[in-house]
C-alpha cells in the first residue's frame, strides 16, 4: 500500500495519506496574537483545507488530539469546535493542557480521518 506525503520538508509532512486514512500534522493559528476563539477558527479552517486536499472532510474525522496552552480555554475552544463538527460525526478526541511551540499559541489540533 502506498504512502503519499504532501507539503513536506525535512522535519514533517502536513498531510500523510496511507490507504484510506489521512493523517494531519498538528495545526496552529496563522495569527498567534488572536484570542482562543479566533485561533481555534483559524486552525479549523486550515484543517478543512487540508482534509479537502486529501479527499476527506470534517464528517470523516476518526480521531482528534487537541492541545491547549491553558485548560482555562477549554470552554471557549469547545464552543467553536462543537459548531464545526457535523451533528452525529463526533470523533474520538483527547484534549490536554500543554506547553506549545510558541508562547503566543493557544491551541494546536492534530487529526486522523478517513478518505471519502
N, C-alpha and C positions, 0 to 999 in steps of 0.2 A: 504494500500500500504506500502510495507516495505521500510526501510531506511538502506542502507549499508554504513558503515564508514570504511575507510582504512587509515593506517598509523596514528593512533590516539594516543594521550596522554591525560592527564587531561585537557589541555587547548584547544586543537583543533584537527581536522582531516585534513589531506592533501586532501582527496577525500571524498565527500559525494554523494551518488547516491540515488535519490528518483524517483522511476518510471523510466522514460526515460530521466531524467535530471541529469547532472553531475555538481557538484559544486566543484571548486578547491580553496583551501586556497591561499592567496597571495603568490607568489613565488618570491624569491630573488636569486641573483647570489651566487654561491659557493665561488667565488673569489672576495671579496669586494674590493680588490686593483686594479681590472681591470678597464679599461675605460668604458664609457657608451655603446659603441658598443659591447664590449665583454660581459659586464654584461647582456645586452639585449639578446645576443645569448645564454648565459647560462640559463637565465630564460626561453626562448622559448624552449630550449632542455628539461628542466625539465617539462614544460607544455606538450610537445609532449609525454614524457614517462608516465606522469600521465593520460593523456587522453587515451592513448593506453591501459593502465591497466584498465581503466574504460569502455572500449568498445566504444571509440569515437576518433575523430581526429580533426585537426585544421580546417577542412572544415565544422564541425558541431558546431562551436562556435556561441553561441547566443549573448553573451554579454561579454565585456572585460572592466575591470577597471584598468587603468594604473596610477601609482603614480610615479612622478619624483622628485628627490631631488632638481633639478633646472630646470625650464622651458627652460633654455638655451640648454638643452639636447634634446629638442623636435624633432628637425630635424634629429639628428643622430639616435635617437631611432626609428623614423618613417622609416628611410631608411632600417633598419633591419626588422622591423615589416612588412613593405609593401612587402618585398621579401618573407616573411614567410607565409603570408595569401594567400591562393589559390585565383586566379582570380575568381571573381563572388561570393565569400563567405565572404565578409567583415561583421563582426559582428557589432551590436550596440556597441558603445565604448565611454568611457569618459577618459580624460587624464587631471590630475591636478598636480600642484606642491604641495608637502607635505614634512614634516619632516618625514623621515623613521626611523625605529627602531635603526639603527646604522648610524653614520655619514659617513661611508665609502660606504654605499649602495646608489646607484644612481637611481635604478628603482625597482619597485615591480609591479607585474601583477596578478590580480585575474580574473578567468574565470568561466563562466557558459556555458555549452554545452549540446547538445542533444546526446543521445547514438546512435550508428549506427543501 
